[in-house]
Amino acid sequence: MIIFVSLLPKLMPLIGHHYQIHNLRDERIIILLMSIVTQLQGY
């Protein structure tokens, strides 16, 4: 869990780059990621 949280700052730019390439406008995935982050911070 802690390793995953430490990797998040490195993964977020990759996810943003992925969205820019595919021009996706589905915000549900971003909301899902943010909810996972908040749940991990709660532990």
Secondary structure, 3 states (H helix, E strand, C coil): CHHHHHHHHHHHHHHHHHHHHHCCCCCHHHHHHHHHHHHHHHC
